[in-house]
Amino acid sequence: MMKNVLGVLGGMGPMASALFYKMITEKTAAEKDQDHINLVLLSDASTPDRTAAILSDDFAKWQAAWDSLHEDCRTLESLGCKAICCTCNTAHYYLHQFDDLGIPVISMIRETAKKMGAEHPGEKVAILATDGTIKTGLYQKELEKEGVVPYTCTPENQANVMHLIYDCIKAGLPADKTALAAVDAEVKAAGCKAALLACTELSVIKADEHLDDFYVDPMEVMAERAIEFMGKQVK
């Protein structure tokens, strides 16, 4: 069995998982194969939709998402992984509650909030995320802890964010540039100093559309923290 292994819980969606593996590889200071991180990618595309489960009044849906994510985390633990990274922002609502795991979860939400606290203390930062992530207040709470003012979009542009996530990237289509421009205009007019791409489908859009550093990708932050946790150097 491999030793010193990172567990990656993915499949939510598959393109985001592939992008995270690419990030880990590109960001690791390495001169040969053996300098890279050992990892196990569990791509569980059958995981119930996290946003639908959180927003639903049906406890069975909520429990189904919990059970699926918890089982996957335990599987990664049983395979000897030292830590878990999950390539779904909304899933962190559940992962933050798993207190029976024997290995840590490297939370992209908490790590990104720390980064924003260091770079934008007292300033406004936008959260671009699913309705489920926004409703849980996951990012709002962590940003406030770090002294950052969270900003969420108006209903019209929150609908545009959901359109970009579900109708574009999850459907295997390119980003709707009109919707993206509308969101961009709102958050900048609101005085935000940065915008968090707090859904891994939006991470795909950043890569595809070559968005600038105003847009902070929590998955990139998690990749760097994972590399450091596993005892490697970030390039």
SEKE-492955 format. One record per residue: x, y, z of N, C-alpha, C, O, CB in turn. Coordinates in steps of 0.1 Angstrom, whole numbers, plus 5000, padded with zeros to 4 digits. Last residue first. Glycine has a CB too. Layout:
<sites>
XYZXYZXYZXYZXYZ;...
</sites>
This chain:
<sites>
505452544944506352614933505952764932506552834924506052544920;505552434976504752504966505652574956506552654961503752594972;507052124987507152274986506252324974506052254964508552314983;505651885010506251924998506252074997505652145005505551864985;504151785031505551795033506351825020507551805019506151665038;501451795031502051665027503651665027504251575023501551615014;500952055036500651955046501351825043501751755053499151935047;501752175011502452195023502252095034503152045041502152335029;499652064995501052044992501952065004502851975007501552134980;497452185008497652035008499051995005499551905011496651974997;497752455003497852405017498052255017498752205026496552445024;497452454975498752494981498852444996499952395000498852644981;494852364973495852284966497252324973498052234976495952314951;493352564986493452434991494552344986495152274993492052364989;493852774967494352784981494452644987495452614994493352874989;492452664945493952684944494552704958495652644961494152814936;489852664955490452534952492052544951492752454954489852474939;489252934958489552854970490152724967490852664976488252834977;490453174938489953044937490252964949491452934951490452974924;489453504933490253414941489653274941488453264944490453464956;489653764911488953634914489853534921490753484915488353574901;491653934907490553984915489653864919489053864930489654084907;493453814889493653784903492553854913492553824925494953834908;491353734860492553784867492453764882491553694887492653934864;490453444840490053554849491253604857492153524861488953514859;490453264818491653344822491253464830491753574827492453384810;488353104812488253244807489453324811489453444808486953304814;489252854822488752864808488853014803489153034792487352804806;489752914849490752854840490452874826491352914818490952704843;487253014857488553094859489553044849490253124843489053094873;485652794853485452914845486753004846487153064836484252994850;486552624872486752584858486652704849487352714840485652474854;485652754894487152734893487452704878488452744872487652624902;482952724892483552854889485052854888485652934881483052954900;482852464901482552484887483052624883483452644871480952474884;483352504928484452444920484152454905485052444897484752304924;482652804943482052684938483052624928483552704919480652704931;483553054949483252964960482352844955481552794963482553034971;485553254941484953164932484553034941485252934940485853124920;485353564957485753424958484953344949483653354948485453384973;486753864948485553784947486053644948486953594940484853814933;487854184962488154044956486853974956485854014962489153964965;486854414970488354414967488754274961489854264955489154444979;483754564962484554444967485954454962486254494950483854324961;482054774955483354804962484054684967484954704976482954894973;479954734939479754724953480954754962480854764974479154594957;481154724914480354844917480054854932479954964938479054854909;482054464916483054574915482354704918482954784925483654584901;479754314916480654304927481654414927482054464938481354164927;478454394891477854414904478854414915478854504923476754314906;480254314870479954454872479354484886479654584892478954494861;480254034874481454114875481154254878481754324887482354094863;477653974867478153944880479354034883479454084894478453794882;477754044840476754114849477154094863477054184871475354054847;479653874829479854024829478954094839479354194845479654074815;478353634832479553654839479853804840480353854850480753584832;476253664814475953644828477153674836477053734847475453494831;477753684790476853794794476553784809476553884816475553794786;479053444788479853564790478953684795479453764802480553604778;478553144801477753244795478453384798478353434809476253244800;481152904796480453004804479653104796480053134785481553084812;480352594777481252714781480452814789479152814789481852774769;479052284791479052394781479952514786480252514798477552444779;478452074808479552054798479552164788480152144777479351924791;476752124828476152074816477152054805476852014794475052164811;478352244847477852114850477252044837477251924836476852114861;478652494832479852404834479352264837479852164832480652454846;475752584826476952594818477952484821478052384813477652734819;473852544844473452534830474652534821474552494809472552654827;475252554869474452434865474152424850474252324845473152444873;476952794869477352664876476552544869477252454865477052674891;475552994856476852964852477352824857477952744850477853064857;473152994871473152954857474552914852474652824845472553084849;474153084896473552944895473552904880473752784877472252944901;474753344887475853254893475353104892476153024887476153294907;472253444881473253434871474453334875474953264867473853564867;471053444906470553354896471553334884471653224879469153414891;472653644917472753514923472153404913472753294912472053504936;471653854902472953804898473253674905474153594901473953904902;469053874914469253864899470553804895470653714887469054004892;469553904941468853784936469053764921469253654916467353784939;472954024945471454044945470853924939471553844933471154174936;475553844962474953914951473453934953472853864961475153834938;477253924993476553834984475753904974475354014976475653734992;480253985011479254045002478653934993479353854987479854154993;481854015043481353935032480254005024479454075029480753805037;484654165054483154195052482654115040483054145029482954345050;486854015077486554055064485054075063484254005069487053945053;487853905101487854045100487554095086487854215082489054105104;487653635104488953685100488953835097489953885092489453615087;484953595109485953555119487353615116488153645126486053405120;483953665084483753755095484753725107485253815113482253745100;484653435070485253565066485153665078486053735081484553615053;483153235083484553225083485253355079486253395085485053115074;480453335077480953315091482453315092483053375100480353185097;480453325049480153455056480753445070481453535075478653485057;480853065042481853165039481653285047482653345052481953195024;478452955053479752895055480852995053481653015062479952775046;475753005051476553105057477953055059478753125067475953145070;473852845038474552785050475352895058475552885070475452675047;473252995016472252975026472852925039472452975050471152875022;475552965000475153105005474153085017474353155027474453184994;475352694994476552745001476152885007476552915019477752764992;472952694980473152614992474252665000474152675012473352464988;473352854957472352894967472552824981472352874991470952874962;476952854951475552804950474652864960475052914970475552644951;478753174948478553034952477152984949476353064944478853014967;480853424955480153364943479953214945480953144945480853404930;481253674976481153524976480253484965479053514965480553474990;483453954978482253884973482353734974483453674973481953934959;484654155005484954044996483653974991482853935000485953945002;485754455018484554375014485054275003485754304994483554475008;488054485047487554515033486454415029486154315036488654515023;489254415070488254525071487654555057486854655056488954635076;492054285052491354305066490454425065490854535060492454325076;492954125029491954225028491254255042490054255043490854185018;495053945036495154035024494154145024494454245018495053955012;494253805058495553855058495753965047496454055048496553745055;491653725052491853805064493253875064493453985069491753725076;492153565030491453695028491653785040491753905038489953675025;493353345043494053425032493453565030494153665029494053345019;491253265059492453305065493253395055493853495059493353185070;489453185039489053295048490253355055490453475056488053245058;490752965028490553085020490253205029490653315026489453065009;490652795050491952835045491852955036492653045037492652715037;487852755052488652815063489952865058490352975063488852715074;487352635026486652755031487452825042487652945042485252715036;488852415023489152525014488452655019488852765016488652485000;490152225049488952305045489352415036490052515040488152355057;491251925051491852055047490752135041490452125029493052045038;490351725077489851775064490551905062490451995070488251785064;492451475094491851615092491351635078491751565068492851715094;491351155106492351235098491651375096490451385095492651165085;489351015118490751015125491751095117492951105122491150875126;486151145123487251105114488551115121488751205130487251195101;484051245137484551105141485551065131485950945132483351015141;482851475130483851485141484351345145485051335155483151545153;481751645105482151515107483251515118484451545115482751445094;481151905099480351845110480851705113480451645123478851845107;482451985077482752055089482151995101482452015113482352205088;481151835057482451785062482851855075483551795083483451815051;478751975052478651845059480051815065480151765077478251735049;479752205041478752215051478652085059478452095071477352245044;481352115021482052145033481052175045481352165056482852265031;479752094998479951975006480651995020480451925029480751864999;480152334986478952314993479052195002478452195013477752294984;482652304973482552394984481252364992481352365005482352534978;484452024964483052084964482952174976482952124987481951964964;486751854966486551954956485151994953484651994942487151894943;488351804997487051784989486851894979486952014982485851774999;491051635011490551755004489351724996489251614990491751814994;492151485040491151485029490951625024490851715031489851425034;495151305051494151415051493251405039493551335030494951555052;496351055048496751145060495751255062495651315073498151185058;494950735040495150875037495450955049494950925060493950935029;494350465042495650515048495950665045497050705046496750435043;491950375035492950355025494350415030495350405023492650415012;490250475055490650335055491750295046492450195047489450245052;489950735046490650715058491150565059492250545063489750745070;488350685023489650745022490550725034491750705033489550895018;486050585037486850505027488250555025489150475025486050505014;485250805051485750695059486550595049487450535054484550615065;484450965030485551015039486150895046487350885048485051125048;482350815020483450835012484750885020485850845017483150945001;480550835042481050705038482350715029483350645031480050625030;480051105041480651045053481250915049482450885053479651025065;478651135017479951205019480751145031481951125030479751355022;476450975021477350945010478651015013479750945010476751004997;475251085044475650945044476650915033477750855035474550845043;474551345035475451325047476051185046477251165047474651345060;472751285015473951355011475051335023476151305020473751505009;470751165030471451085019472751155015473751085013470451075007;469951365047470651255053471351175042472451125044469651165060;468551535029469751585037470551465042471751475041469151675048;466551355020467551405011468851455018469951435013466951515002;465151325044465751205038466851245028467851185026464651125031;464051575050465251525058465951405051467151395053464851495072;463051815029463051665030464251615038465351615032462851595016;463352065023462652045036462551895039462051855049461252105037;466352165006465152085007464652075022465352075031465451945002;468852285007467652365005466352295007465352355009467752434991;470552055010470552165020469252255019468752285029471752255018;469951914986469751854999469651955010468851945019470951755002;470752094966469352044967469051984980467952014986469051944956;473452114972472652224972471152184974470452244982472852314960;474351844967474451904980473552024982472952044992475951944983;473051574951473251714949473251784963472251774970472251774940;474651264961473451344959473751494958474751534965472451324970;477251114943476851184955475651274952475651344942478051274960;478150994919476750964924476351034937475251014941476650814925;480751054916479751134908478351114912477451184909479951114894;483351034933481950984935480951074929480351154935481750964950;486450974930485451054922484050994923483750914915485951064907;488950984949487750914949486751004942486151094948487250874964;492350964944491151044940489950954940489850864932491351114927;495050964964493950874960492750974957492351044966493550764971;498551044960497151074963496250964958496450904948496751214958;501751154966500951034965499451074968499251134979501450914973;503251444951502451384962501751254957501251244946501351484966;506451424935505051464936504351394948504951304954504351434923;508951324932508851444940507451484942507151574950509651554933;508851114914508851084928508851204937508651184949510151004931;508951234888507751184893507651164908506751194915507451044887;511051534892510751404887509451344894508951404903511951304890;511051784903511951764891511751624885512151594874513351784895;508752014918509251874915510051874903509851944893507951784914;506652184937508052194932508652054930508851984940508952274942;503352184927504352114935505752134928505952114917503951964936;501552294909501952384920503052314929503652384937500852424928;500852094891501552214886502152294897503152364895500552304878;499551914908500651874900501451994896502751994897500251794888;497352064918498351994927499651964920500751994925497651864933;496052124893496652224902497752174911498752224913495552294910;495251874885496151944876496852054885498052084884495452014864;493451814905494651724903495751794895496951784898494251594897;491552014900492352014912493551924911494651964916491451964924;490551934875491352064876492152064889493252114889490352184876;489251704882490351694872491251824873492451814873489851674858;487351804898488251714904489551704895490651704900487651574905;485851964880486552024891487651934897488651984901485552074902;484851764864485751854858486551934869487751964867485051954849;483051624881484251564876485251654871486451634872483851464866;481751864906481651774895483051724890484051764895480951834883;482351604921481251704923481651834919481851924927480951704939;484351424921483251384913482051484914480951454909482751254918;486151374952485751454941484551394934483751324940486851454931;488451384977487051344975486451434964486351554966486151354988;491551274981490851374974489451324971489251224964491551424961;494151215004492851174999492051284993491951394999491951105010;497551155002496551255003495251204997495251144986496851394996;499850945019498850965008497851075012497351085023498150835005;502150795029502050935029501150985017501551045008503450995027;502350495009502450565021502450715019502650765008503850525028;500550234992501250354992501350425006500450395014500550454982;500849885000500050005000500950135000501950135007499050005012;
</sites>
